[in-house]
Amino acid sequence: MRLTLKHRERHNPILSDELDHLAAVIATTFGREHDANGRHSHIQAASLTFSGPIALGQVISPPVLVANQHNYSPPGFATATVVRLEASGARTITGFDTSGIRPGQLILVCNVGSGAITLAHDDAASFSVNRLYNGGSVDKIFNANDCAFLWHDAISLRWRNLKL
């Protein structure tokens, strides 16, 4: 499955790659719909096409992280689609608060500062429902200008890091 963007060459190639990956994950893992008998079945999709610009709704820029964060809940997080993070030095986030989020919520998280931010894998410092699952079951370090989509998996009750 490949994401099709009109005028793809004008879009940020990193964001396009992230969206291609996200579209593939949705098509092969998360997508479900009802069949004629009301039962769930996987969506069989060959592509996801956007014919116009993609706009991600509410963007928040929380205060600079000056300490490690557990069950992190910056103002506006529950309704945000983009979270712009900045750290005063190397910081770790062990989980994002799920209070008020929608089932299956997807959030783009970006490190817009110069300090490295580590997203800890399944760290017990946060409540289990707020923890993150990272690829490879390891902590992921986000350096300046790194971004990733986080999807809250309502089945495993974890945020899943969809970063490539």
C-alpha positions in Angstrom: 0.0 0.0 0.0 1.4 3.4 -0.9 0.1 6.8 0.1 -0.6 9.0 -2.9 -0.1 12.7 -2.4 -1.1 15.2 -5.2 2.1 17.1 -6.0 4.1 14.7 -3.8 7.4 16.4 -4.9 6.3 19.6 -3.0 5.8 17.8 0.3 8.4 17.1 3.0 9.9 13.7 1.9 10.3 12.5 5.6 6.6 13.2 6.3 5.6 11.5 3.0 7.6 8.4 4.0 6.1 8.4 7.5 2.6 8.7 6.0 3.4 5.9 3.5 4.4 3.7 6.5 1.3 4.7 8.4 -1.0 3.9 5.5 0.6 0.4 5.2 0.2 -0.2 8.9 -3.4 0.8 8.8 -4.2 -1.3 5.8 -2.5 -4.5 7.2 -3.0 -4.3 10.9 -5.5 -1.9 12.3 -8.2 -1.5 9.7 -11.5 -3.3 10.3 -15.0 -3.0 8.9 -18.2 -4.9 9.0 -19.1 -7.5 6.4 -22.7 -8.1 5.1 -23.4 -10.3 8.2 -22.3 -7.6 10.7 -19.0 -9.5 11.5 -15.6 -7.8 11.5 -13.3 -8.4 8.6 -10.0 -6.9 7.6 -10.1 -4.0 5.1 -8.5 -5.0 1.8 -7.0 -1.8 0.5 -4.5 -1.3 -2.2 -4.0 2.5 -1.6 -4.9 5.5 0.4 -5.2 8.6 -1.7 -5.3 12.2 -0.6 -6.4 14.6 -3.3 -5.5 17.8 -1.5 -3.2 19.1 1.2 -3.0 17.2 4.4 -3.7 19.3 7.5 -3.1 17.9 11.0 -5.5 19.6 13.4 -4.6 21.0 16.8 -0.8 21.6 17.3 0.5 22.1 20.8 3.9 23.3 22.0 4.2 22.4 25.7 6.7 24.0 28.0 10.3 22.9 27.6 11.0 19.6 29.3 13.3 20.3 32.2 13.0 16.8 33.8 12.0 13.3 32.8 8.3 12.7 32.3 6.1 9.9 33.5 2.4 9.7 32.5 3.2 12.9 30.5 0.1 15.1 30.1 0.9 18.5 28.6 -2.0 20.9 28.3 -4.2 20.1 25.2 -2.7 16.6 24.7 -6.0 14.8 24.6 -7.2 16.7 21.6 -3.9 17.3 19.9 -2.8 15.8 16.6 0.7 17.3 16.7 2.9 17.7 19.8 6.0 19.8 19.4 8.4 18.8 22.1 11.6 20.6 23.3 14.0 19.6 26.0 16.6 21.6 27.9 18.9 18.5 27.8 18.7 14.8 27.4 15.2 13.8 28.8 13.1 10.6 28.9 9.3 10.2 28.5 8.1 6.9 29.9 4.4 7.3 28.8 1.7 9.7 27.6 -1.5 10.2 29.6 -4.5 8.5 27.9 -7.1 10.5 29.9 -9.6 11.9 27.4 -8.1 10.4 24.3 -10.2 8.7 21.6 -9.8 4.9 21.0 -7.2 4.5 18.3 -6.0 8.1 18.6 -3.0 9.0 16.4 -0.6 11.8 17.3 2.5 13.1 15.5 5.2 13.8 18.0 8.2 16.0 17.0 11.4 17.0 18.8 11.7 20.7 17.8 14.5 21.5 20.2 18.2 20.5 20.4 18.1 18.2 23.4 17.6 14.5 22.8 14.3 13.0 24.0 14.1 9.3 24.7 10.8 7.5 24.4 11.2 4.6 26.8 9.9 1.2 25.8 7.3 -0.2 28.2 8.8 1.6 31.3 7.1 0.8 34.6 7.6 4.4 35.7 4.3 5.2 33.9 0.9 3.5 34.3 0.6 0.5 31.9 -2.1 2.1 29.8 0.2 5.2 29.2 3.3 3.2 28.2 4.9 3.0 24.8 5.8 0.1 22.7 8.7 0.9 20.4 10.0 -1.2 17.4 12.6 -3.7 18.5 11.3 -3.4 22.1 14.0 -0.8 22.9 14.1 2.8 23.9 14.0 5.2 21.0 16.0 8.4 21.0 14.6 11.4 19.2 17.2 13.9 18.2 16.5 17.4 16.9 13.9 17.4 14.1 12.9 13.7 14.6 9.2 12.9 14.4 7.1 9.8 14.8 3.4 8.9 14.9 2.1 7.4 18.1 -1.0 5.3 17.9 -2.9 4.2 21.0 -3.7 0.5 20.6 -6.9 0.0 22.5 -6.4 -3.8 22.5 -2.9 -4.0 24.0 -3.5 -0.7 25.9 -0.2 0.9 24.8 1.0 3.7 22.6 2.7 2.2 19.6 5.5 4.1 18.0 5.1 4.0 14.3 8.5 5.5 13.5 10.3 3.7 10.7 
